[in-house]
Amino acid sequence: MPRRLYKGDPLTPGEREAYEEDLIAFCDCELDLLGDVEGLSVLYAGGSSPLWLEGLSQRIGRTGALVALESDIERVEEGRELLREADLDAPVRIITGDAFRPPFEGDTFDLAYSSGLLHELDVREGSAEEALAALASVVRTGGRVATSDFVNSVPAVQLEDEELQREMTRELSGAKLYGIGPPERLVTLHEALLAEVQWRISPPRPVRYLDKIVLAEEEPEGPRSLPVGKRRRLSERLEALRERIRREGYTRPATLYVEGSVIEG
């Protein structure tokens, strides 16, 4: 889901608790697909979200280690501050960097994992294939690369939202995001680089009160700098999306988990 700014907390304490419970349940279901990762050295290339880092740390345990790649310097500092307050099992480091240029030598990790990374890749920097190959390059031979990302196999309001945000990002900054596509696109991507590829599609998991959070977002500043015609078109699409959310809620897409083994050379 796109990162947003909000006017305070739109949820009551009870709603906030339910919302966070559902996010944790979604995270746990995705991380469970990794199987036994206790004692492994793991690279997380999905950013610095404490939710995912705490879940991974718990599974890796005190005999393993976890490194997170985050390209946004501000988020690196925010993540480090939040982790100082957390009681983590595996030690966690947050490093400034991105999937195209992970700042590590080969054979550093047993597992490279990302959640939600691929659809937010700016492919002006390089292709999704290059990003996945870069992650595989820092994993030992026989180790694993695994990714989890949304796919468009099930209709969902979030798909429309992500596409609108993708278009707005392109208009404002020129960024060209990889976006959300069919499962076959990501499976083929992994099969071209990895051995013993396995995959699984998980049905959409609802997150209670997500609609209230999305509808509480502040009006984006960026479109105001666009030409009048483009600004009007994007504003109309945004309002139509908000009306759809009021009618249907904020339905979420299915999720594809793919993993494969790193081969020598």
ChimeraX attribute file (.defattr): number of C-alpha atoms within 10 A of each C-alpha:
attribute: neighborCount
match mode: 1-to-1
recipient: residues
	/A:1	13
	/A:2	10
	/A:3	6
	/A:4	12
	/A:5	12
	/A:6	13
	/A:7	9
	/A:8	8
	/A:9	11
	/A:10	16
	/A:11	16
	/A:12	9
	/A:13	10
	/A:14	8
	/A:15	15
	/A:16	17
	/A:17	13
	/A:18	16
	/A:19	19
	/A:20	16
	/A:21	14
	/A:22	18
	/A:23	17
	/A:24	16
	/A:25	15
	/A:26	15
	/A:27	16
	/A:28	15
	/A:29	12
	/A:30	19
	/A:31	20
	/A:32	13
	/A:33	15
	/A:34	18
	/A:35	8
	/A:36	11
	/A:37	19
	/A:38	18
	/A:39	16
	/A:40	20
	/A:41	19
	/A:42	26
	/A:43	26
	/A:44	25
	/A:45	25
	/A:46	24
	/A:47	26
	/A:48	27
	/A:49	16
	/A:50	15
	/A:51	13
	/A:52	21
	/A:53	24
	/A:54	19
	/A:55	17
	/A:56	27
	/A:57	23
	/A:58	17
	/A:59	21
	/A:60	22
	/A:61	18
	/A:62	15
	/A:63	12
	/A:64	18
	/A:65	21
	/A:66	24
	/A:67	21
	/A:68	26
	/A:69	22
	/A:70	23
	/A:71	16
	/A:72	14
	/A:73	12
	/A:74	10
	/A:75	16
	/A:76	21
	/A:77	16
	/A:78	13
	/A:79	20
	/A:80	16
	/A:81	11
	/A:82	12
	/A:83	19
	/A:84	10
	/A:85	8
	/A:86	10
	/A:87	11
	/A:88	17
	/A:89	18
	/A:90	24
	/A:91	16
	/A:92	21
	/A:93	18
	/A:94	21
	/A:95	21
	/A:96	19
	/A:97	18
	/A:98	20
	/A:99	25
	/A:100	19
	/A:101	11
	/A:102	18
	/A:103	14
	/A:104	12
	/A:105	11
	/A:106	14
	/A:107	14
	/A:108	15
	/A:109	25
	/A:110	20
	/A:111	26
	/A:112	28
	/A:113	23
	/A:114	23
	/A:115	22
	/A:116	17
	/A:117	21
	/A:118	25
	/A:119	19
	/A:120	19
	/A:121	21
	/A:122	17
	/A:123	19
	/A:124	11
	/A:125	12
	/A:126	12
	/A:127	14
	/A:128	21
	/A:129	17
	/A:130	17
	/A:131	21
	/A:132	22
	/A:133	20
	/A:134	18
	/A:135	28
	/A:136	27
	/A:137	23
	/A:138	23
	/A:139	26
	/A:140	20
	/A:141	17
	/A:142	16
	/A:143	18
	/A:144	25
	/A:145	29
	/A:146	24
	/A:147	25
	/A:148	25
	/A:149	23
	/A:150	28
	/A:151	24
	/A:152	17
	/A:153	17
	/A:154	15
	/A:155	14
	/A:156	17
	/A:157	17
	/A:158	20
	/A:159	22
	/A:160	15
	/A:161	20
	/A:162	17
	/A:163	14
	/A:164	16
	/A:165	19
	/A:166	20
	/A:167	16
	/A:168	20
	/A:169	16
	/A:170	14
	/A:171	16
	/A:172	13
	/A:173	9
	/A:174	12
	/A:175	18
	/A:176	17
	/A:177	20
	/A:178	17
	/A:179	19
	/A:180	22
	/A:181	15
	/A:182	13
	/A:183	21
	/A:184	12
	/A:185	11
	/A:186	22
	/A:187	19
	/A:188	12
	/A:189	16
	/A:190	25
	/A:191	16
	/A:192	11
	/A:193	18
	/A:194	20
	/A:195	15
	/A:196	12
	/A:197	19
	/A:198	14
	/A:199	18
	/A:200	14
	/A:201	16
	/A:202	16
	/A:203	13
	/A:204	16
	/A:205	16
	/A:206	17
	/A:207	19
	/A:208	19
	/A:209	18
	/A:210	22
	/A:211	16
	/A:212	17
	/A:213	19
	/A:214	20
	/A:215	18
	/A:216	17
	/A:217	15
	/A:218	11
	/A:219	13
	/A:220	11
	/A:221	7
	/A:222	13
	/A:223	18
	/A:224	13
	/A:225	10
	/A:226	14
	/A:227	9
	/A:228	11
	/A:229	9
	/A:230	15
	/A:231	17
	/A:232	14
	/A:233	10
	/A:234	18
	/A:235	16
	/A:236	12
	/A:237	15
	/A:238	17
	/A:239	11
	/A:240	12
	/A:241	19
	/A:242	19
	/A:243	13
	/A:244	14
	/A:245	20
	/A:246	13
	/A:247	9
	/A:248	12
	/A:249	21
	/A:250	26
	/A:251	18
	/A:252	21
	/A:253	23
	/A:254	18
	/A:255	23
	/A:256	24
	/A:257	24
	/A:258	24
	/A:259	25
	/A:260	22
	/A:261	23
	/A:262	25
	/A:263	17
	/A:264	9
	/A:265	5
